[in-house]
Amino acid sequence: MKKILFILLLSVLVVGAIFMIYLKSNPPLVIQSYSSKQGNEAIKIIALENTGLREIKLKQILVNDQRPDNAKLVISKSEPFEAETKLEGNDQLSFHKLAQRTIVPQRYINQQAIGEQPQHYAVQVLASNNQKVTIHYEYLKIPFTLTVELQANK
């Protein structure tokens, strides 16, 4: 009986380790694109996509390993985030604190509910010298980190 219990416990640990390795090698948060806000190069809009099965909760954003002056989660109910996307006065966009809302998996977004439900997610970062942006987030209660190097001409 002890042998069976030991084998069962060992099997659970091995499956758990394999699952953790898989998650760490295939993180669920990806960056689709990034651009600067029209007229202000210090504000970057980084479009995000959740490729996982569960929601992602943003924890912290660092710019060049320091906290930025201002960072917000931007949710669009219609258009994707592109260079010409108008941020001010757009009633289809909403701005939130990072941990206030979660990022829904892309596969669960209803493409027919444009204008009614969130369709696209981005992070708006205000920092004087945007070169490296690090996003700390949580997926399945496991901490992850995503880092992007921003090019100066973008």
C-alpha positions in Angstrom: 0.0 0.0 0.0 2.8 2.4 0.8 4.5 1.6 -2.5 1.3 2.5 -4.4 0.9 5.7 -2.5 4.6 6.6 -3.1 4.2 5.9 -6.8 1.0 8.0 -7.0 2.6 10.9 -5.2 5.7 10.7 -7.4 3.5 10.7 -10.5 1.7 13.8 -9.4 5.0 15.6 -8.7 6.4 14.6 -12.1 3.2 15.7 -13.9 3.3 19.0 -12.0 6.9 19.6 -12.9 6.2 18.9 -16.6 3.3 21.3 -16.5 5.4 24.1 -14.9 8.2 23.6 -17.5 5.6 23.8 -20.3 4.0 27.0 -18.9 7.4 28.7 -18.4 8.5 27.8 -21.9 5.2 28.9 -23.5 4.1 32.0 -21.6 0.5 33.0 -22.2 1.1 36.8 -22.6 2.4 38.0 -26.0 3.1 41.4 -27.4 1.3 42.0 -30.7 2.7 45.4 -31.5 3.7 48.7 -30.0 3.6 52.3 -31.0 4.0 55.8 -29.7 1.1 58.1 -29.0 0.6 60.7 -31.7 2.4 63.8 -30.8 4.1 62.4 -27.7 7.0 59.9 -28.1 7.3 59.4 -24.3 3.9 57.6 -24.2 4.1 54.0 -25.6 1.1 51.9 -26.4 2.0 48.1 -26.1 -0.8 45.9 -27.5 -1.1 42.6 -25.6 -2.7 39.2 -26.3 -3.5 36.4 -23.9 -2.9 33.1 -25.7 -3.6 31.0 -22.6 -6.8 29.4 -21.3 -7.4 31.5 -18.2 -7.3 35.2 -17.4 -4.1 37.1 -16.8 -3.7 39.7 -14.0 -1.1 42.4 -14.5 1.0 43.1 -11.4 3.7 45.6 -12.2 5.4 47.4 -15.1 9.0 48.5 -15.2 10.6 50.8 -17.8 14.4 50.4 -17.9 14.1 48.5 -14.6 12.4 51.5 -12.9 8.7 52.2 -12.2 7.3 54.5 -14.9 5.7 57.9 -14.3 2.4 56.5 -15.3 1.2 53.0 -16.5 -2.4 52.0 -17.4 -4.3 49.1 -18.8 -6.2 50.2 -21.9 -9.2 48.2 -23.1 -10.7 48.6 -26.5 -14.2 47.5 -27.4 -13.7 47.9 -31.1 -10.5 48.6 -33.0 -7.0 47.1 -32.4 -4.2 49.4 -31.2 -2.3 50.9 -34.1 -0.2 54.0 -34.6 -3.2 56.1 -35.7 -5.5 55.0 -33.0 -7.1 58.0 -31.3 -6.9 57.7 -27.5 -8.5 60.9 -26.3 -12.3 61.2 -26.7 -12.7 57.6 -27.9 -15.7 56.2 -26.1 -14.7 52.6 -27.2 -11.5 52.8 -25.0 -11.3 52.6 -21.2 -8.3 53.2 -19.0 -7.8 51.2 -15.8 -5.2 50.6 -13.1 -3.0 47.6 -13.9 -4.4 45.2 -11.3 -8.0 46.5 -11.7 -9.0 44.3 -14.6 -7.8 41.0 -16.1 -6.8 40.2 -19.6 -9.3 37.7 -21.1 -7.9 34.9 -23.3 -8.2 35.7 -27.0 -10.1 32.5 -27.7 -13.0 33.6 -25.4 -13.4 37.1 -26.9 -16.7 37.3 -28.8 -15.7 38.9 -32.2 -19.4 39.5 -32.9 -19.8 41.8 -29.8 -17.7 44.7 -31.1 -18.6 47.8 -29.2 -20.1 45.8 -26.3 -17.3 43.6 -24.9 -13.6 44.1 -24.6 -11.8 43.1 -27.9 -8.2 44.3 -27.5 -5.9 45.0 -24.6 -2.9 47.3 -24.3 -0.6 48.9 -21.8 0.0 52.7 -21.9 3.3 53.6 -20.4 4.6 57.1 -19.7 8.3 57.3 -19.2 10.9 59.7 -20.6 13.3 57.1 -22.0 11.4 54.0 -23.1 14.0 51.4 -24.1 13.1 48.2 -22.2 9.6 47.5 -20.8 9.2 44.6 -18.3 5.7 43.4 -17.5 5.2 41.3 -14.4 1.9 39.3 -14.4 0.2 36.3 -12.9 -1.3 33.4 -14.7 -2.9 30.5 -12.8 -1.4 32.1 -9.6 2.1 31.6 -11.1 4.2 34.7 -11.6 5.6 35.4 -15.1 7.7 38.2 -16.6 7.6 39.5 -20.2 10.3 41.9 -21.4 10.3 43.8 -24.7 13.1 46.0 -26.1 11.6 49.0 -27.8 13.3 50.4 -30.9 13.8 54.2 -31.0 12.2 54.6 -34.5 8.9 52.9 -33.6 
